[in-house]
């Protein structure tokens, strides 16, 4: 899609302006204020007057960057459905709106462009009837002296939307088109020729590196497990940060098999991996000054005559042994491999992201992921999520609950003994595989991996959660380190 900025809007298409229900109501080209009714000012409302239109942003007092992003998604779909192919947005006189979002004009444009692009995303590659063609161009009308800065912002927005769409696309793929082997080959192909160096550990290499969690979980599948490693170094003076994403391409629960009328959403158990891959796309395409390794432990978790059974004991290279109490708590078993490998590589900081527990949704609902670990890291992730839309909330590591992971036969059980606080127990399990000298945060995003229905800039299906959050986190932490040095 073509994104441009400048004083003169292209001929044709539809000319849009923002309207709010607070001070500074209308901006742009609607000459007669009396035409703009209250219902037109509601958040996400799109109204068309021949070749002109309004997009409602709601109350100025409630406006923030992600509500701007959501309104953009609604507007893009509304115009697509009306078969518009070109649009322009008049940003002159929008100072009150930008101020209400607590940002610069450039940041507001990035948010709007992200929402616009992601709002038009569809996953219909296997449908005979395709979605309507998207709006092909969007022009931002600004004074010429502001255009250069906005052009740079539009490039950033485009790359961020690409990374998020990539995460959505791969997570949405059906199980017959996505498995651990396909995922590994797609990562290699996607980053070929880029600054990201990809290494895939599989087969004997997993055993040589002691990745026994992956070997155990994956033994029931016809597709071999793998550890996908992506290395990006543009500033070797930075401490190494590891991003880890759980990549279970289909989770039937293993021998503790899941039941239900429709289990097709079990393919979303690779949402953490897709978010990490999307983040690496964003960071590498933007040329972020960072030192990163990304790790994707990937496997299927399916029942089979060769599948692992409850009571299996797994030995890890750090000396810990784990009794498998439930094969459907497999994510923590493969994440343990990745945590240990990241530390072998010398990671000073680790952020892992996983669709790990249903309990996190019971605690936080469907719009907010949970974060455990380093307090400063959790606070930064929360702050960034409030701005980029990947919302999250710091959660407690209650060390007294480690007793709930006790096993009579091994150092740990992979499932807690209490039905309460399951997300905390899972985080405590992972913490046992991280040295105290390493900064670590764990993001449980099981509840945010998909949108149940189309709204804002989310279509129904995989959300792409975490791609922008992790990219922003790496960028912010790298900036902190440069300021320290």
Beta strands, then each sheet from edge to edge (+ up, - down):
strand 1: 2-6
strand 2: 14-19
strand 3: 46-49
strand 4: 52-56
strand 5: 86-90
strand 6: 137-141
strand 7: 197-202
strand 8: 226-233
strand 9: 241-245
strand 10: 247-251
strand 11: 291-301
strand 12: 313-315
strand 13: 321-323
strand 14: 349-354
strand 15: 369-373
strand 16: 392-394
strand 17: 412-413
strand 18: 439-444
strand 19: 450-451
strand 20: 461-462
sheet 1: 1+ 6+ 5+ 2+ 4+ 3-
sheet 2: 7+ 8- 11+ 9+ 14+ 18+ 15- 16-
sheet 3: 7+ 8- 11+ 10+
sheet 4: 12+ 13- 17-
sheet 5: 19+ 20-
end
